[in-house]
Amino acid sequence: MISKECIQKQIIEAITNVKKKNPMAASITNTVTINFVANAQLAVGGSAAMIYLPDEAEALAKAGNAMYINFGTLLPVYEESIPLAVKTLHDQKKPLIIDPVGIGAGSLRKKLLNLLKNYKPDVIRGNASEIIALANLWGLPSGVARSGIRGVDSTDEVISAKQAAISLSKWTGGTVTVSGEIDLITDGSHIIFSYGGSPFFKIITGSGCSLGGVIAIYATVSSPLIAALTAVSIYNLAGKRAERSIHGPGHFQVQFLDELYKATAEDVAANLFTIEEI
């Protein structure tokens, strides 16, 4: 059983190293939230690069330290860009973080997500319904026959995706993060619950998408489990702090970026989380 103190030490190291090294994690991401993803990556101390074209995907998979792929708004060019990026990352042994937004909508999305089954992403981030749907798509035990996806929203509770998250984690050898009121992170051996955040996350566009981008930043300097937990922890801390002095969702988004920027490594490590052994 990994100790809480050991995890907290690794969180502090991850945040410190990102601010020191300014690592770049490129993204093929949701066009609705591309600005927020980039700004969140910058706020925590990383560097952002947003990709569309196949040659850019290959070049930045080689030049960057990790890559984030979000399936929210697929463009036709991604049918070539995503496979090329994923293969290059695999060959370069660099971290791949994915967010299966919109899973189940359209044949291209299904085709590309099926491709990723054998490339085994280092971190998968999604809401409960997306995680259940991905496990079902890949033919892995999920404990739920059908997920409750409504657009980009989840109608399933986080805990209902526990079996799906564990199955995906064991298949990939990486980490799965299920976002919700209480976030669940698993590496297949442990389950960590992270607390905090804000109800405003549900009424702004991009809180989940940008979280995936920030996970990718931390994955450049730490293990998939620590990268995911560090990102979730800084989000839960910054969200909790941001809502204290805002007037509505627009103001919240701005204040949230400020709180990401201001959060100290020690404060993030101290944000409440609990650990269970599987």
N, C-alpha and C positions, 0 to 999 in steps of 0.2 A: 504494500500500500504506500503510495507516494504521500509524503507529508505536506501539510498546508504550508509550513515554513519553507520547504524546498520550492514549492510552486511560487510562493511570493517572491523569493529570491530571484527566480528565473524571470518573473514578470518585470521586476526592477531592471534586470540585466537587458531584457528585450527593449524596454522603453529607452534606457540609457544609450544602448548601441544604435538604435534607429536615429536618435537625435544627434549622435556623434558622426554617424556614417552617411546619413541622408541617402538611403538606398532607393533605387528605382524599381517600382513594380508596375509594369505596363498593364493596360486593361483593354479588352474588347467588351464594351459594356452598354447598358441600357441607354439609348439616346435621350430618354426622358430625364435621366438623373446624372448624366455625364459630368456636369459642372459640380454637382454636390460630391460625387465620388472623388474627383480630382482635388477639390478643396479640403475634404476630410483627410485624404492621404497627405497633403501638404501640411495640414494643421498638426498632425502627430509627428512630423519631422521627416516624412518620406518625400519622394519625388514621383510625379505622375506623368504618364504618357498614354494618350488615348489612340487606339488603333482601329483602322477599317480595312486597309488593303492587304492582300496576301504577302507582298514583299516586305511591308512594314511589320507584319506579324512575325515573319521569320527572323528579320533583323533584330527586332526588339526582344524576341524570345532568347536570342543569343546574347544581346547586349545587356539586358536587364537582369535583375536578381530573382524575379518571380513574375508570375502573370495571373491576372484575374479575368475570368470569362463569365459574363452575365448574359443569360439567354432572354432577357426581357423584351427587346425589340430587335428581332433578327432582320438583317438586310440580306439580299440575295448574294452579295459578295462574301458573306460569312461562310457560305457553303465551301468555299475554298480557303478562306483565312483561318477559320477555327481548326480544321484538321492539320493544316500546316503548322500553326502555332503549337498545337498540342504535341505533335510528333517532334518538333524541334525542342520543346521543353523536356520531353521524355529522353531524347538523345543527349541533351545537355545536363540531365539530372537536376533540373531546377523546379522549384515548387509550382504547382498548379492549383489554383483556388477557383471553384466554380459555384455559381448560384443558378439553379435550374428554374428560374422564373418562367411562368407560363407553360410549364410542363403539361403535355397533353393537348396543346393547341397547335395543330399543324404538323404535316409530315416532315418538314425540314428540321424542326426542333426535336422531334422524336428521333430522327436519323442521327443527328449530331450528338444527342445525349446518349444514344446507344453506343456510338463510337467511343465515348469517354469511359464506358464500362471497363474496357480492356487497358486503357491508359491510367486508370486508377488515380484520380485526383488526390492531392495531399490534404485538402480541406474542402468539404462540401458545406455550404451555408444555405439555409432556406427556412421558410416557415414550416409548421408541422405538416400541412397538407402537401407541400412540395416534397418534403423528405419521404413521406409515405408513398407518394406517387412515383418517385425515383426508384425506391426499393422495389416497388411492384413492376416498374418498367424493366428493371434489370433482373427480375425473377428471383429476388431475395426475400426472405421472410420479413413481413412487415407487421403482422398481427392485425392489419386492417385491409379488408378486401378492396375498398374504394376510398380514395381521399376526397376531402371536401373542398376542392379549389373553386374559388369564385373570383375570376380575373386574376389579380395578383394577391388577393387576400386569402387567408386561411380560415376555414370553418372548423378545423380540428384543434383540439387542445394540445399544448406542447407535450404533455406526458403520454398522449396517445401515439406519438411518433417515437417513443423510446425504443421499441423493438426494431423499427425500421432504421433508426440512427445507428444502433449497435450493429445490425446486419451490414449496413453500408460501410461502417468503420472497419469491421473485420474483413470485408471483401477488399477494400482499398489498402488497408494497413495504415490509413491516415486518420483524420479527425472529422467528425460531423458536428455541426452546430445547428441547433433548432432554436429559432428566435421566437420570442413570445413574451408574455408578462413576466415569467421567470424563464431565463434562457437555460438550455440544456446543451452541454458539450460532452462528447464522448470520444475516447480513443479505442473503444472496444474492450478495454480492461477496467476503465474508470468512468463514472458519470459525475460531472461537475455541474452544479446548479449555481447560476450567477444572478444576483438580485440588484434591483435599482431601476434605472431607466425612467421613462415618463410616458404617460398616456398620449402626449403629443407626438410620439413616434408613429402612432397610427394615423395621424391626420396631416402628416407632411409626406411628400414624395421623396423616396430615396434613402430613408434611414437604414433599411436592410441592404440595399444595393451598395451604399457607401461603406457599410460594415464589412462587406466582402472585400472591398478595395483596401481597407485598413488591415484586415487579416493578412492580405497579401504583403503589405509593407512589413508587418512583424514576422511573416514567414521567411523573410530574407535573412533574419538574424537568429531565429529560434526554431524549435521543433513545431510541427503542426499543432499539437495540443496547446503549447504555451502561446503560440501565435494567435490561435482562436480565442483562448481565455483572456489574453491581454487585450485584444480588440474588444471583446464583449465587455470586459471590466471597465475599460476607459469609456465606452459608450454608456454603460449603466451609470457610471459616476457623473459624466458630463451631462447626461440627460436629466438626472436628478438635480444637479446644480442649476442647469439652464432654466428649468421651469419655475424657479423661485422668484424670478424678477422679470417675467415677460407678460405681454399683453395678448398674445395670440400665436397661431402657428407660424406666421411669417417671421415674427420677432424671435420665436423659439429657434428656428433654423439658424439664424445668425448667431444668437447667443450660444447655441450648442457648439458651433464651430469654434467660438471663442473659448469655451470650456474645454474642448479637446486640446486646444493649443496650450491652455494654462495648467492642465492637470499634471501634477508631479508623479514621478514613478512610485514614490512611497504611498501616495494617496490612492493610486490605482490599485496597487498590490493589496491595500487594506480594504478595498471594496468587498462587501460580503459575498462569499461563495462557500459552498459545502461540497464535500467529496464523498462518493459512495464507490465501493469496489464491486465489480460485476462478478 
